[in-house]
């Protein structure tokens, strides 16, 4: 895998009655994680419509930094207790898509060419 920026979106649904406990636990993860080398963003969100749903948006300078985060002590502690707090989770890794599409506007180039031809006439 290329060592480019790595983004993770982690979604969690708290068990009934565990919403506040999950929120506090995730807030503590944020406090510890933002201190890690390579952490660009580690932002906790809570659903507007469902207080049991949380999302962590993470961005790491490289995939290797993300891998090291996964081996950290606070993530090891999280893994020990998460099943007591969550009913469901989904974690998805993302890599940055570099823009490979031409930045010029072909339609504008054609129009400019036509205008030049008209101006010559």
C-alpha positions in Angstrom: 0.0 0.0 0.0 1.2 3.5 -0.8 2.2 5.6 2.2 -0.2 8.4 1.4 -2.7 10.1 3.7 -5.1 7.6 5.1 -8.7 8.4 6.2 -11.0 6.3 8.4 -14.7 6.7 9.0 -15.8 4.6 12.0 -19.5 4.3 12.8 -20.8 3.1 16.2 -24.3 2.4 17.5 -24.4 2.3 21.3 -26.3 -0.4 23.2 -29.5 0.9 24.7 -28.7 2.7 27.9 -25.0 3.0 27.1 -25.1 6.1 25.0 -23.4 8.4 27.5 -20.8 5.8 28.5 -19.9 5.3 24.8 -19.8 9.1 24.3 -17.4 9.5 27.2 -15.2 6.6 26.1 -15.0 8.0 22.6 -14.2 11.5 23.9 -11.3 10.0 25.9 -10.1 8.2 22.8 -10.0 11.6 21.0 -8.0 13.2 23.9 -5.3 10.4 23.6 -5.3 10.0 19.9 -4.8 13.6 18.9 -1.5 13.4 20.7 -0.2 10.7 18.4 2.3 11.3 15.7 0.7 11.4 12.3 -2.8 12.2 13.5 -4.2 15.0 11.3 -7.9 14.8 12.4 -9.7 12.6 14.9 -13.1 14.1 15.2 -16.1 12.7 17.1 -19.6 13.3 15.8 -23.0 12.3 17.2 -26.1 11.9 15.1 -28.7 14.7 15.1 -31.4 12.2 14.8 -30.3 9.3 17.0 -28.3 9.9 20.1 -27.0 6.3 20.0 -25.1 6.8 16.8 -21.6 8.1 16.7 -19.0 8.7 14.0 -15.3 9.1 14.2 -13.6 10.9 11.3 -9.9 10.1 11.3 -7.2 11.3 9.0 -3.6 10.2 9.3 -0.5 11.4 7.5 0.3 7.9 6.3 -1.2 4.4 6.5 1.8 3.4 8.7 0.8 6.1 11.2 -2.7 4.7 11.2 -1.3 1.2 11.8 0.7 2.4 14.7 -2.4 4.0 16.2 -4.1 0.6 16.0 -1.3 -0.8 18.2 -1.5 2.0 20.8 -2.3 1.3 24.4 -5.6 3.3 24.4 -6.9 1.4 21.4 -6.0 -1.9 23.1 -8.1 -0.7 26.1 -10.9 0.3 23.7 -10.9 -3.2 22.2 -11.3 -4.7 25.6 -14.5 -2.8 26.5 -16.1 -1.9 23.2 -18.4 -4.9 23.1 -20.0 -3.8 26.4 -20.9 -0.4 24.8 -21.7 -1.0 21.1 -24.4 -3.0 19.3 -23.0 -2.4 15.8 -20.0 -0.8 14.2 -18.6 -0.2 10.8 -15.0 1.0 10.1 -14.0 1.9 6.6 -10.5 3.0 5.4 -10.2 5.5 2.6 -7.3 6.7 0.5 -7.0 10.1 -1.2 -7.9 10.1 -4.9 -5.5 12.2 -6.8 -7.0 14.3 -9.6 -6.0 12.7 -12.8 -8.5 14.5 -14.9 -7.3 17.4 -17.1 -7.9 20.7 -15.4 -8.7 22.5 -18.6 -12.2 22.9 -19.9 -12.4 21.4 -23.4 -15.7 23.1 -24.1 -14.2 26.5 -23.3 -11.2 25.7 -25.5 -13.4 24.9 -28.4 -15.5 28.0 -27.9 -12.3 30.1 -27.8 -11.0 28.5 -31.0 -14.4 29.2 -32.8 -14.3 32.8 -31.6 -10.8 33.2 -33.0 -11.9 31.9 -36.4 -14.9 34.3 -36.4 -12.7 37.2 -35.5 -10.4 36.4 -38.4 -13.3 36.5 -40.9 
